[in-house]
C-alpha cells in the first residue's frame, strides 16, 4: 500500500513539474525575425527599387530595421544578382551600381533569427527602342513612355562607346539581339581584324564581355550579318561569302570557349536558294529557325542537328518569320518568282502570284493555314507582294495585337507599309513613311513596335537615318534623327 502511495506522489510531482514548464513556455516570447529594408545613402527606399542613372555614381547601401529600431543586426551578407559580394559583413556596402538586377542582404538578429531584403536595380534602357546602323556605327535609344531620346553626345557616335571605354567597331552593328537581360551586338570588323560579339547589360549598356574566335573574320566568312543567341554560352552567326560565289551559311559560336564551328550543312548553300539570304534567324524554344530560300529549317540547338524542314513553294522565297501572341509562327512568303533563272533575281524578284501569310503550329511546325495577300478597297482587289530577296522586309509583329506590319514590294525603293490581321485574315494599308514630314530615302533594316502600339520605321541615306514614328492607326507622330543606316529593335518583343 505504502509503495502504491509512493508511486502516486511521484506521478503527481512529475505532472506538476510539467505544468510549471508549460506555464514558463507560455510566458517566454517566441523569437521573431527582424523585418529589414535596404537604404540608399541613408535614405529609405520604401518601394525597394533603384533606378540607375545613365552615368551612375558611388552609392552607399545600408540595411535598417523597418519597425524595431533598436534591433541589433549581425552576420550580414550582401548578394548582387545572386552572387555574394565577398568581404562584406557590415551594415553598409559601397559600390557604383553599373548593372541591373537585384541587390539582396541577409541578416540575423540577437535571437539568431534570419531575415532578408531585396532591392530591384533598373536601368535607363529597360523599356523602349534601340536604333542602330549596319553601315555606320550608331546606337541610340528612345523611351516612348517618358518621351526620352538618348542619343550620343558630341564627339561620340553611339551611346555604348560613350558609357564604356570600348569601341564597338569600325563599320557598323550588323545585328543586335537580347538574351537573359543582356544585349548582344554583332560587329563584323574591329581594329584587330576579327569580328566580335560585344555583350552588355541590356538595361544600362555597361560592357560585360567581348567574344571573338579564330576564323571569325570577314576574310574567312565574307559578310557577317546575322546573330542569334540561344544561351549564355552559345550563339549562331549567319554569313555569306560573295567572293566565293555567294555561298551562305550558319556557324555556332561557343562564347565560353570562344570557338567557332564549321558551317552547319543543313543551313548552308547558295545564297537564297538552299542557303540563307540575309533574313534574320529566330530562337524558338530550344530550336533555331533559319530561312534558306523557300524552306524554313528548324535546328535543334542542343545537338545542332536538323529537326524539321518546312517547304511552302519551291518557286517562292520566305521573306520573314514572326511569332504571334498565340505562340504560333507566321511565315511571310513571296509569290511565285518568275525570274529565278536570272542571276540577279535576288535583287529584283518578279512575281506571278500573290504573296502569302502561312501559319505554322508553334510546336509541330505543321502548316495550319495559308492566306493570299489581297487588298480589298472600293470594290477592287489588289494582289500584294512582299519586299524580299536581298531587300529584307523587316516586318514586325505588334506586341499589343495580332497584327503584322510588313513592307509591300514596289521596286527598289519600296516604302508602303501594310498590315495583316492574323485573326481576321485581312490586309490593310497602314502608312507611307516617305510622305511623312518631307522625308525621302529607302526603308532600312527592321521595323519596331512598342507596347503602346506605335510603329517605328527607319529611312536612310546610308550616312544618317530618320526614324519615323506612327501610332497604331498609321497617323504620323514624329521623326528622330540617328547615326548610321538605322534598324529598330524593340525591348518589348524580347
RAJO-V29300 format. One line per field, one symbol per residue. ss: DSSP state (H for helix, E for strand, L for the rest). phi: phi as a letter, one per 30 degrees, with the letter a starting at -180 (. if undefined). burial: # if it has 16 or more other C-alpha atoms within 10 Angstrom, else .. A space follows every 50 residues. Layout:
BEGIN
ss->???
phi->???
burial->???
END
This chain:
BEGIN
ss->LHHHHHHHHHHHHHHHHHHHHHHHHHHLLLLLLLLEEEEELLEELLLLEE ELLLLLLEEEEEEEELLLLLLLLEEEEEEELLEELLLLLLLEEEEELLLL EEEEEEEELLLLLEEEEEEEEELLLLLLEEEEELLLLLEEEEELLLLEEE LLLLLLLEHHHHHLLLLLLLLLEEEEEEELLEEEEEELLLLLLLLEEEEE ELLLLLEEEEELLLLLLHHHHLEEEEEEELLLLEEEEEEEEHHHLLEEEE EEEELLLLEELLLLHHHLEEELLLELLLLLLEEELLEEEEEELLEEEEEE LLLLEEEEEEELLLLLLEEEEEELLLLLEEEEELLLELLLLLLLLLLLLL ELLLLEEEEELLLLLLEEEEEELEEEELLEEEELLELLLLLLLLLEELLL LLEEEEEELLLLLLLEEEEEELLLLEEEEEEEHHHLLLLLLEEEEEEEEL LLLLEEEEEELLLEEEEEEELLLLLEEEEEEEELLEEEEEHHHL
phi->.eddddddddddddddddddddddddddddebdcdbbccbhicdcedhbb cddebdcdbcdbbbddcddcdccbhcbcbchicdddicbcdbbcacdcbd kbcbbbbbcddidcbbbbbdcbcdcdblbccbccccdabbbbcddchccc cddejccaddddcbdaddldcacdaabbahibcbcccdbadcjddbcccb ddcbiddcabcbadidaddccidcbbbbccadcbbbccabcddcihccab bccddddhbcddededcbldeiccbdbiddcbcbiccccbdbiccccccd ddchcdcabcccadccbddabbccddidcbcccddddcbdddecdddbdc bcbddbccccddcciddcabbddbccahicbbdcccdaidcedidbcddc bccccbcddaidcdbdccbbddddiccbdcabedcciicbkddbhcdbbc dcjdcbbcbbcibbbcccccddcjddcabbcbdicdbbbcddcb
burial->................................########.......#.# .#.#......####......#.##.#####..........###...#### #########....##############################......# ##....#######....##.#########..#########...####### #######..####..###..##########...########....##### #####....##.##.###################..############## #..#.#.##.###.##########...##########.##....##.### #.########.#..#.#..#.####........################. .########....#######.#...#########.#...########### #.########.#.#########.#.#..##############..
END
